[in-house]
Amino acid sequence: MTDPKSDRPMRSGLKRVIDSRAAILDDARPKAVAQQRKRGRWAAREGIAALVDPERFVEYGGLVRHIALISVT
């Protein structure tokens, strides 16, 4: 994967963060979102988006992992 602002390859740590962020968004979880819809509910981020101003909301902790789940390489 290359950095979209240049032709240089993206650093592996940055790529890992971008991939991890993409994995927790609703687009990456279609089954979970469909299950919420079937129950007549919104996904969590949809509920937050309906309640707060998007320019003033910052999500913290979305990429937090318990130490037992982190593989040491």
DSSP file (Angstrom, degrees, kcal/mol; ACC not computed):
  #  RESIDUE AA STRUCTURE BP1 BP2  ACC     N-H-->O    O-->H-N    N-H-->O    O-->H-N    TCO  KAPPA ALPHA  PHI   PSI    X-CA   Y-CA   Z-CA
    1    1 A M              0   0    0      0, 0.0     9,-2.6     0, 0.0     2,-0.3   0.000 360.0 360.0 360.0 135.7    0.0    0.0    0.0
    2    2 A T  B     -A    9   0A   0      7,-0.3     5,-0.1     1,-0.0     6,-0.1  -0.753 360.0 -97.4-106.2 155.1    1.3    3.4   -0.9
    3    3 A D    >   -     0   0    0      5,-2.4     3,-1.6    -2,-0.3     5,-0.1  -0.526  29.7-138.0 -65.6 126.8    0.8    6.7    0.9
    4    4 A P  T 3  S+     0   0    0      0, 0.0    -1,-0.2     0, 0.0     3,-0.0   0.712 102.0  54.2 -64.1 -17.7   -2.0    8.5   -1.0
    5    5 A K  T 3  S+     0   0    0      3,-0.1     2,-0.3     2,-0.0    -2,-0.1   0.521 121.6  13.6 -93.1  -5.8   -0.1   11.8   -0.7
    6    6 A S  S <  S-     0   0    0     -3,-1.6    -4,-0.0     2,-0.2     0, 0.0  -0.912  76.3-108.6-153.0 178.8    3.0   10.5   -2.3
    7    7 A D  S    S+     0   0    0     -2,-0.3     3,-0.1    -5,-0.1    -1,-0.0   0.401  80.5 112.1 -94.4   1.4    4.4    7.5   -4.2
    8    8 A R  S    S-     0   0    0      1,-0.1    -5,-2.4    -5,-0.1    -2,-0.2  -0.422  78.5-100.1 -75.7 150.1    6.4    6.2   -1.3
    9    9 A P  B     -A    2   0A   0      0, 0.0    -7,-0.3     0, 0.0     2,-0.2  -0.406  42.0-109.6 -65.5 145.2    5.4    2.9    0.4
   10   10 A M        -     0   0    0     -9,-2.6     5,-0.0     1,-0.1    -3,-0.0  -0.542  35.7-103.5 -77.1 140.4    3.3    3.4    3.6
   11   11 A R     >  -     0   0    0     -2,-0.2     4,-2.4     1,-0.1     5,-0.2  -0.331  27.5-122.7 -61.8 145.3    5.1    2.5    6.8
   12   12 A S  H  > S+     0   0    0      1,-0.2     4,-2.2     2,-0.2     5,-0.1   0.860 110.0  53.1 -62.8 -37.5    3.9   -0.9    8.2
   13   13 A G  H  > S+     0   0    0      2,-0.2     4,-1.8     1,-0.2    -1,-0.2   0.902 110.8  46.5 -64.4 -41.0    2.8    0.6   11.5
   14   14 A L  H  > S+     0   0    0      2,-0.2     4,-2.5     1,-0.2    -2,-0.2   0.899 111.2  51.9 -67.9 -40.9    0.6    3.2    9.8
   15   15 A K  H  X S+     0   0    0     -4,-2.4     4,-2.7     1,-0.2     5,-0.2   0.904 107.9  52.6 -61.0 -40.9   -0.8    0.6    7.5
   16   16 A R  H  X S+     0   0    0     -4,-2.2     4,-2.3     2,-0.2    -1,-0.2   0.894 110.0  48.0 -62.7 -40.8   -1.7   -1.6   10.5
   17   17 A V  H  X S+     0   0    0     -4,-1.8     4,-2.5     2,-0.2    -2,-0.2   0.924 112.7  48.0 -65.5 -45.2   -3.5    1.3   12.2
   18   18 A I  H  X S+     0   0    0     -4,-2.5     4,-2.2     1,-0.2    -2,-0.2   0.917 113.8  47.2 -62.6 -43.4   -5.5    2.2    9.0
   19   19 A D  H  X S+     0   0    0     -4,-2.7     4,-1.7     2,-0.2    -1,-0.2   0.893 112.0  50.3 -65.4 -39.7   -6.4   -1.5    8.5
   20   20 A S  H  X S+     0   0    0     -4,-2.3     4,-0.9    -5,-0.2    -2,-0.2   0.909 110.6  49.6 -64.9 -41.6   -7.5   -1.8   12.2
   21   21 A R  H >X S+     0   0    0     -4,-2.5     3,-0.8     1,-0.2     4,-0.6   0.918 110.2  50.2 -62.7 -44.3   -9.6    1.3   11.9
   22   22 A A  H >< S+     0   0    0     -4,-2.2     3,-0.8     1,-0.2     6,-0.3   0.847 104.4  60.1 -63.3 -33.3  -11.3    0.0    8.8
   23   23 A A  H 3< S+     0   0    0     -4,-1.7    -1,-0.2     1,-0.2    -2,-0.2   0.739 104.2  48.7 -69.3 -23.2  -12.1   -3.3   10.4
   24   24 A I  H << S+     0   0    0     -4,-0.9    -1,-0.2    -3,-0.8    -2,-0.2   0.541  90.0  99.2 -95.7  -6.2  -14.2   -1.7   13.2
   25   25 A L  S X< S-     0   0    0     -3,-0.8     3,-1.5    -4,-0.6     4,-0.3  -0.400  87.0-109.6 -78.9 159.6  -16.4    0.4   11.0
   26   26 A D  G >  S+     0   0    0      1,-0.3     3,-1.5     2,-0.2     7,-0.2   0.795 114.2  65.6 -60.4 -31.5  -19.9   -0.7   10.0
   27   27 A D  G 3  S+     0   0    0      1,-0.3    -1,-0.3     2,-0.1    -4,-0.1   0.796 102.1  49.7 -61.7 -27.5  -18.9   -1.3    6.4
   28   28 A A  G <  S+     0   0    0     -3,-1.5    -1,-0.3    -6,-0.3    -2,-0.2   0.494 109.6  53.6 -88.1  -4.4  -16.6   -4.1    7.6
   29   29 A R    <>  +     0   0    0     -3,-1.5     4,-2.2    -4,-0.3     5,-0.2  -0.417  58.0 151.6-127.7  56.8  -19.4   -5.7    9.7
   30   30 A P  H  > S+     0   0    0      0, 0.0     4,-2.4     0, 0.0     5,-0.2   0.841  74.5  53.1 -61.8 -33.9  -22.4   -6.2    7.4
   31   31 A K  H  > S+     0   0    0      2,-0.2     4,-2.1     1,-0.2     5,-0.1   0.925 110.6  46.6 -66.6 -43.2  -23.7   -9.2    9.3
   32   32 A A  H  > S+     0   0    0      2,-0.2     4,-1.9     1,-0.2    -1,-0.2   0.906 114.1  47.6 -65.5 -41.5  -23.7   -7.3   12.6
   33   33 A V  H  X S+     0   0    0     -4,-2.2     4,-2.3    -7,-0.2    -1,-0.2   0.907 111.1  51.5 -66.2 -41.4  -25.4   -4.3   11.0
   34   34 A A  H  X S+     0   0    0     -4,-2.4     4,-2.3    -5,-0.2    -2,-0.2   0.878 108.0  52.8 -62.8 -37.5  -28.0   -6.5    9.3
   35   35 A Q  H  X S+     0   0    0     -4,-2.1     4,-1.3     2,-0.2    -1,-0.2   0.905 109.1  48.8 -65.3 -41.1  -28.8   -8.1   12.6
   36   36 A Q  H  <>S+     0   0    0     -4,-1.9     5,-2.9     1,-0.2     4,-0.3   0.915 111.0  50.5 -62.9 -42.8  -29.3   -4.7   14.2
   37   37 A R  H ><5S+     0   0    0     -4,-2.3     3,-1.6     1,-0.2    -2,-0.2   0.900 105.6  56.0 -61.4 -41.5  -31.6   -3.7   11.3
   38   38 A K  H 3<5S+     0   0    0     -4,-2.3    -1,-0.2     1,-0.3    -2,-0.2   0.830 107.8  49.1 -60.9 -32.3  -33.6   -7.0   11.7
   39   39 A R  T 3<5S-     0   0    0     -4,-1.3    -1,-0.3    -3,-0.3    -2,-0.2   0.472 120.9-110.8 -84.0  -2.8  -34.2   -6.0   15.4
   40   40 A G  T < 5S+     0   0    0     -3,-1.6     2,-0.3    -4,-0.3    -3,-0.2   0.754  78.3 123.4  78.7  24.8  -35.3   -2.5   14.3
   41   41 A R      < -     0   0    0     -5,-2.9    -1,-0.3    -6,-0.1     2,-0.2  -0.735  59.2-119.0-115.7 163.1  -32.2   -0.9   15.8
   42   42 A W        -     0   0    0     -2,-0.3     2,-0.1    -3,-0.1    -3,-0.0  -0.606  34.8-103.0 -90.1 158.7  -29.4    1.3   14.6
   43   43 A A    >>  -     0   0    0     -2,-0.2     4,-2.0     1,-0.1     3,-0.5  -0.472  41.9-104.6 -71.2 157.8  -25.8    0.4   14.6
   44   44 A A  H 3> S+     0   0    0      1,-0.3     4,-2.2     2,-0.2     5,-0.2   0.894 120.9  49.3 -55.8 -45.6  -23.9    2.1   17.5
   45   45 A R  H 3> S+     0   0    0      1,-0.2     4,-2.3     2,-0.2    -1,-0.3   0.816 108.1  55.0 -67.2 -29.1  -22.2    4.7   15.2
   46   46 A E  H <> S+     0   0    0     -3,-0.5     4,-1.7     2,-0.2    -1,-0.2   0.901 108.3  48.9 -67.6 -40.7  -25.5    5.5   13.6
   47   47 A G  H  X S+     0   0    0     -4,-2.0     4,-1.1     2,-0.2    -2,-0.2   0.912 112.4  47.5 -63.9 -42.8  -27.0    6.3   17.0
   48   48 A I  H >X S+     0   0    0     -4,-2.2     4,-2.2     1,-0.2     3,-0.7   0.919 109.8  53.2 -63.5 -43.4  -24.1    8.5   17.9
   49   49 A A  H 3< S+     0   0    0     -4,-2.3    -1,-0.2     1,-0.2    -2,-0.2   0.840 107.7  51.7 -62.1 -32.9  -24.2   10.3   14.5
   50   50 A A  H 3< S+     0   0    0     -4,-1.7    -1,-0.2     1,-0.2    -2,-0.2   0.747 116.1  40.8 -74.1 -22.9  -27.9   11.0   15.1
   51   51 A L  H << S+     0   0    0     -4,-1.1     2,-0.3    -3,-0.7    -2,-0.2   0.748 112.4  46.8 -97.6 -27.2  -27.2   12.5   18.6
   52   52 A V  S  < S-     0   0    0     -4,-2.2     5,-0.1    -5,-0.1     3,-0.0  -0.788  82.9-103.7-122.8 159.8  -24.0   14.5   18.1
   53   53 A D    >>  -     0   0    0     -2,-0.3     3,-1.9     1,-0.1     4,-0.9  -0.703  31.5-139.6 -77.1 121.0  -22.5   17.1   15.7
   54   54 A P  T 34 S+     0   0    0      0, 0.0     3,-0.3     0, 0.0    -1,-0.1   0.790  99.7  56.2 -58.5 -29.3  -20.0   15.2   13.6
   55   55 A E  T 34 S+     0   0    0      1,-0.2    -2,-0.0     3,-0.0    -3,-0.0   0.687 112.3  42.8 -75.7 -14.8  -17.5   18.0   13.7
   56   56 A R  T <4 S+     0   0    0     -3,-1.9     2,-0.5     2,-0.0    -1,-0.2   0.490  96.0  87.8-107.8  -4.8  -17.5   18.0   17.5
   57   57 A F     <  -     0   0    0     -4,-0.9     2,-0.4    -3,-0.3    -5,-0.0  -0.835  49.7-178.9-100.4 130.2  -17.4   14.2   18.2
   58   58 A V        -     0   0    0     -2,-0.5     2,-0.5     2,-0.0    -3,-0.0  -0.993  20.8-138.9-126.8 124.0  -14.1   12.4   18.4
   59   59 A E        -     0   0    0     -2,-0.4     2,-0.4     2,-0.0     3,-0.1  -0.706  22.0-172.7 -83.9 126.5  -14.1    8.7   19.0
   60   60 A Y        +     0   0    0     -2,-0.5    -2,-0.0     1,-0.1     0, 0.0  -0.925  62.2  23.0-115.0 143.0  -11.4    7.5   21.4
   61   61 A G  S >  S+     0   0    0     -2,-0.4     3,-1.3     1,-0.0    -1,-0.1   0.486  72.1 126.9  88.9   2.5  -10.5    3.9   22.2
   62   62 A G  T 3  S+     0   0    0      1,-0.3    -2,-0.1    -3,-0.1    -1,-0.0   0.783  82.3  40.6 -63.7 -25.2  -11.8    2.3   19.1
   63   63 A L  T 3  S+     0   0    0      2,-0.1    -1,-0.3   -39,-0.0     2,-0.2   0.286  85.1 126.7-105.4   9.0   -8.4    0.6   18.5
   64   64 A V    <   -     0   0    0     -3,-1.3     2,-0.4     1,-0.0    -4,-0.0  -0.469  37.9-171.7 -69.4 135.8   -7.7   -0.3   22.1
   65   65 A R        -     0   0    0     -2,-0.2     2,-0.1     5,-0.0     5,-0.1  -0.972  27.7-109.4-128.5 144.2   -6.9   -3.9   22.7
   66   66 A H    >>  -     0   0    0     -2,-0.4     3,-1.9     1,-0.1     4,-0.5  -0.461  32.1-119.0 -68.2 144.6   -6.5   -5.9   25.9
   67   67 A I  G >4 S+     0   0    0      1,-0.3     3,-0.9     2,-0.2    -1,-0.1   0.802 112.9  61.1 -58.0 -31.0   -2.9   -6.9   26.5
   68   68 A A  G 34 S+     0   0    0      1,-0.2    -1,-0.3     3,-0.0    -2,-0.0   0.736 103.0  51.9 -69.4 -20.7   -3.8  -10.6   26.4
   69   69 A L  G <4 S+     0   0    0     -3,-1.9     2,-0.6     2,-0.1    -1,-0.2   0.531  89.3  92.8 -92.3  -6.6   -5.1  -10.2   22.8
   70   70 A I    <<  -     0   0    0     -3,-0.9     2,-0.4    -4,-0.5    -5,-0.0  -0.774  69.8-143.1 -91.9 122.9   -1.9   -8.5   21.5
   71   71 A S        -     0   0    0     -2,-0.6     2,-0.6     2,-0.0    -2,-0.1  -0.716  12.7-135.7 -85.8 132.2    0.6  -11.0   20.0
   72   72 A V              0   0    0     -2,-0.4    -1,-0.0     1,-0.1    -2,-0.0  -0.764 360.0 360.0 -88.4 122.8    4.2  -10.0   20.8
   73   73 A T              0   0    0     -2,-0.6    -1,-0.1     0, 0.0    -2,-0.0   0.391 360.0 360.0-118.7 360.0    6.4  -10.4   17.7
